[in-house]
């Protein structure tokens, strides 16, 4: 039985994407403030809603697995695991207002299989103070991976 419902699963991804977007768009004169990273996911969601930032800064899409050009053939689990498991990020510079738009393409295989082991973190393992001390690439990896993992005390 999944640890999270599909709705909470999607909320978890949106929360992670918002945090990546905040980090990418928090330089002087941009739409976000790095201080927002110290807020809860609910507080960040409220800011994004009030300022209508979701459509400006983040996209989350679920893609279906296909085998080559044959869209009528449904791949089996082994093919999905081998060729269509990991999603991808895209970062696009956009103007008016100046910003980086973060898109994550998730795969059905990853969604279905990770749903069994994805959990909403009880507390963030990444503090704002820690993020300020490390390089951008490491900070993004820490913020993003905070949302994926096995439930504590799970067997894997």
KELUM-640582 format. One line per field, with one value per residue: residue in one letter; x, y, z of N, C-alpha, C in turn. Coordinates in pm, whole numbers, plus 50000, padded with zeros to 5 digits. Layout:
# KELUM-640582
r a,...
neast X,...
nnorth Y,...
nup Z,...
caeast X,...
canorth Y,...
caup Z,...
ceast X,...
cnorth Y,...
cup Z,...
This chain:
# KELUM-640582
r x,x,x,x,x,x,x,x,x,x,x,x,x,x,x,x,x,x,x,x,x,x,x,x,x,x,x,x,x,x,x,x,x,x,x,x,x,x,x,x,x,x,x,x,x,x,x,x,x,x,x,x,x,x,x,x,x,x,x,x,x,x,x,x,x,x,x,x,x,x,x,x,x,x,x,x,x,x,x,x,x,x,x,x,x,x,x,x,x,x,x,x,x,x,x,x,x,x,x,x,x,x,x,x,x,x,x,x,x,x,x,x,x,x,x,x,x,x,x,x,x,x,x,x,x,x,x,x,x,x,x,x,x,x,x,x,x,x,x,x,x,x,x,x,x,x,x,x,x,x,x,x,x,x,x,x
neast 50084,50058,50261,50195,49912,49826,49774,49904,50159,50207,50192,50419,50622,50568,50629,50906,50990,50916,51095,51342,51301,51282,51545,51682,51587,51646,51829,51943,51689,51521,51232,51205,51298,51579,51538,51290,51329,51357,51103,50798,50664,50392,50370,50532,50386,50159,50265,50345,50095,49960,50123,50108,50301,50347,50279,50463,50711,50739,50689,50534,50533,50389,50510,50440,50558,50721,50809,51058,50954,50712,50411,50193,50262,50288,50527,50694,50755,51034,51145,51056,51194,51456,51474,51302,51288,51402,51327,51352,51504,51437,51565,51469,51545,51351,51183,51037,50854,51212,51345,51411,51262,51154,51119,50998,51004,50841,50839,50602,50677,50866,50702,50494,50642,50801,50613,50548,50754,50793,50793,50656,50873,50927,51067,51282,51592,51771,51886,51829,52053,52258,52241,52331,52602,52718,52806,52614,52533,52555,52380,52133,52107,52090,51852,51661,51681,51592,51327,51285,51300,51337,51092,51156,51304,51231,51254,51429
nnorth 49882,50220,50477,50742,50917,50954,51222,51353,51270,51406,51665,51663,51654,51902,52074,52029,52116,52385,52475,52437,52618,52857,52877,52899,53141,53359,53564,53906,54132,53944,53719,53580,53513,53400,53360,53246,52975,52887,52860,52671,52406,52451,52726,52828,52740,52899,53158,53130,53094,53339,53519,53423,53242,52973,52907,53068,52979,52696,52363,52047,51737,51432,51159,50912,50581,50468,50243,50299,50417,50300,50356,50207,49981,49851,49885,49630,49567,49528,49657,49918,49971,49962,50147,50364,50493,50705,51049,51384,51707,52037,52356,52668,52987,53272,53572,53883,53852,53852,53534,53191,52909,52609,52282,51958,51640,51361,51004,50744,50495,50558,50711,50527,50319,50449,50562,50385,50418,50685,50961,51231,51461,51489,51687,51930,51828,52000,52307,52661,52810,52623,52593,52840,52823,52646,52531,52603,52376,52154,52238,52241,51968,51864,51989,51891,51608,51571,51516,51269,50927,50637,50534,50603,50339,50145,49850,49884
nup 50000,49913,50064,50042,49904,49554,49508,49726,49665,49422,49526,49682,49488,49362,49575,49604,49350,49360,49555,49424,49212,49358,49454,49211,49118,49284,49285,49306,49226,49111,49106,49350,49695,49872,50139,50159,50147,50403,50494,50554,50344,50297,50350,50147,49924,49954,49914,49646,49531,49591,49451,49201,49095,49026,48753,48626,48709,48751,48620,48598,48461,48352,48179,47932,47877,47585,47322,47120,46803,46798,46901,46967,47099,47420,47667,47863,48218,48254,48031,48082,48320,48231,48016,48054,48310,48466,48500,48369,48404,48291,48233,48161,48039,48073,47973,48087,48336,48404,48444,48553,48434,48571,48473,48531,48402,48468,48473,48402,48500,48703,48869,48942,49067,49258,49418,49613,49793,49852,50068,50259,50392,50743,50873,50737,50605,50517,50596,50574,50647,50604,50325,50233,50272,50092,49757,49456,49296,49471,49672,49536,49479,49740,49832,49650,49675,49929,49921,49808,49879,50088,50320,50660,50844,50662,50452,50242
caeast 50000,50143,50278,50123,49816,49883,49764,50013,50281,50224,50221,50558,50703,50550,50705,51047,51012,50910,51221,51445,51272,51321,51691,51726,51531,51655,51931,51892,51600,51438,51100,51203,51397,51634,51483,51171,51370,51343,50960,50739,50610,50261,50392,50582,50272,50073,50334,50336,49956,49932,50201,50086,50435,50356,50283,50581,50838,50749,50602,50552,50462,50403,50523,50413,50668,50701,50923,51094,50849,50589,50329,50086,50316,50307,50648,50679,50825,51179,51177,51036,51304,51583,51476,51209,51267,51436,51274,51456,51478,51473,51573,51457,51546,51237,51182,50912,50977,51334,51337,51442,51145,51197,51023,51038,50929,50843,50792,50503,50748,50920,50589,50427,50728,50848,50498,50554,50859,50809,50726,50672,50966,50869,51142,51380,51730,51852,51846,51867,52191,52346,52239,52410,52744,52767,52793,52480,52503,52535,52259,52017,52097,52042,51713,51578,51679,51522,51190,51279,51372,51259,51036,51247,51284,51183,51349,51521
canorth 50000,50341,50560,50865,50912,51016,51367,51395,51244,51520,51782,51650,51699,52046,52140,52022,52203,52525,52508,52451,52744,52967,52884,52944,53273,53443,53668,54042,54176,53836,53700,53506,53543,53277,53344,53160,52836,52854,52846,52538,52385,52517,52872,52855,52722,53017,53268,53105,53116,53483,53591,53351,53202,52836,52906,53141,52922,52550,52272,51907,51661,51287,51108,50770,50507,50415,50169,50357,50490,50220,50407,50112,49874,49888,49818,49553,49628,49527,49765,50045,49988,49981,50259,50473,50505,50838,51166,51483,51848,52139,52490,52763,53129,53343,53717,53952,53897,53772,53420,53056,52821,52473,52178,51821,51538,51236,50891,50660,50389,50615,50749,50409,50241,50529,50593,50293,50453,50830,51012,51372,51473,51549,51811,51942,51797,52108,52435,52778,52845,52528,52621,52959,52793,52550,52570,52589,52240,52070,52284,52192,51824,51841,52031,51801,51471,51568,51473,51132,50832,50531,50570,50558,50203,50054,49741,49914
caup 50000,49905,50182,50010,49794,49434,49525,49813,49588,49332,49610,49723,49373,49346,49681,49568,49233,49405,49623,49320,49142,49447,49453,49078,49087,49403,49276,49318,49120,49057,49164,49476,49798,49932,50274,50149,50166,50545,50522,50533,50209,50291,50341,50012,49832,49968,49845,49502,49491,49597,49350,49075,49052,48973,48606,48580,48751,48759,48547,48634,48359,48356,48043,47912,47816,47450,47270,46990,46734,46803,47010,46997,47182,47561,47717,47987,48332,48234,47936,48152,48416,48159,47921,48081,48454,48517,48432,48340,48431,48192,48289,48050,48072,48015,47997,48122,48404,48391,48535,48508,48451,48601,48433,48557,48329,48544,48393,48469,48574,48826,48955,48996,49155,49372,49503,49727,49888,49867,50186,50285,50504,50864,50887,50629,50643,50461,50652,50495,50683,50536,50181,50205,50287,49994,49616,49399,49250,49589,49740,49460,49500,49876,49843,49570,49726,50057,49898,49760,49961,50152,50450,50766,50894,50558,50427,50132
ceast 50089,50146,50200,50017,49882,49877,49878,50149,50310,50256,50367,50652,50691,50629,50854,51078,51007,51040,51337,51426,51309,51472,51743,51685,51540,51770,51864,51805,51512,51313,51096,51311,51447,51580,51357,51205,51358,51197,50914,50688,50476,50275,50443,50469,50180,50134,50321,50194,49925,50000,50189,50219,50443,50368,50406,50710,50849,50647,50636,50468,50492,50407,50498,50532,50627,50826,50950,50981,50715,50505,50217,50132,50341,50429,50619,50764,50976,51220,51160,51152,51434,51586,51391,51182,51289,51373,51388,51408,51511,51468,51573,51459,51429,51244,51042,50824,51093,51332,51389,51318,51197,51087,51081,50945,50947,50793,50689,50570,50801,50807,50527,50513,50775,50734,50496,50655,50880,50733,50751,50765,50899,50937,51244,51518,51824,51802,51893,52012,52291,52355,52327,52560,52802,52742,52653,52443,52474,52407,52133,51998,52043,51895,51621,51568,51615,51382,51177,51356,51280,51207,51133,51206,51225,51290,51443,51566
cnorth 50124,50418,50689,50837,50977,51168,51419,51375,51364,51647,51781,51696,51849,52122,52142,52114,52350,52565,52522,52585,52865,52986,52942,53088,53370,53542,53805,54078,54067,53817,53642,53557,53412,53255,53257,53014,52792,52833,52702,52527,52455,52668,52910,52842,52844,53139,53252,53130,53265,53559,53527,53306,53061,52836,52977,53065,52771,52479,52130,51825,51513,51236,50957,50705,50459,50339,50222,50438,50418,50263,50311,50001,49923,49813,49739,49619,49633,49639,49902,50073,50023,50111,50379,50488,50649,50947,51262,51622,51929,52274,52588,52906,53194,53490,53764,53869,53799,53658,53293,52971,52678,52376,52043,51728,51407,51125,50812,50553,50443,50650,50626,50337,50322,50566,50504,50336,50602,50876,51161,51387,51541,51682,51814,51908,51906,52239,52548,52816,52753,52560,52741,52931,52705,52597,52536,52446,52147,52109,52235,52042,51792,51876,51934,51662,51460,51511,51330,51040,50727,50583,50522,50422,50109,49951,49771,50056
cup 50000,50037,50165,49905,49673,49444,49613,49745,49497,49410,49654,49610,49352,49452,49650,49450,49272,49473,49524,49247,49228,49442,49321,49048,49205,49401,49284,49197,49060,49143,49305,49571,49857,50073,50274,50172,50312,50585,50502,50389,50193,50278,50202,49911,49836,49899,49694,49452,49486,49483,49210,49013,48994,48822,48551,48605,48745,48670,48590,48537,48375,48213,48040,47841,47677,47410,47130,46931,46739,46923,47047,47090,47324,47614,47845,48097,48313,48138,48001,48247,48345,48080,47960,48230,48501,48432,48400,48376,48308,48262,48172,48102,48000,48055,48036,48213,48383,48492,48469,48537,48464,48562,48469,48482,48406,48453,48472,48553,48706,48922,49021,49099,49277,49465,49627,49832,49908,49990,50199,50405,50623,50894,50775,50681,50593,50520,50561,50522,50613,50387,50146,50204,50176,49852,49563,49362,49368,49661,49669,49480,49639,49889,49769,49629,49863,50041,49848,49853,50018,50285,50556,50818,50789,50528,50310,50133
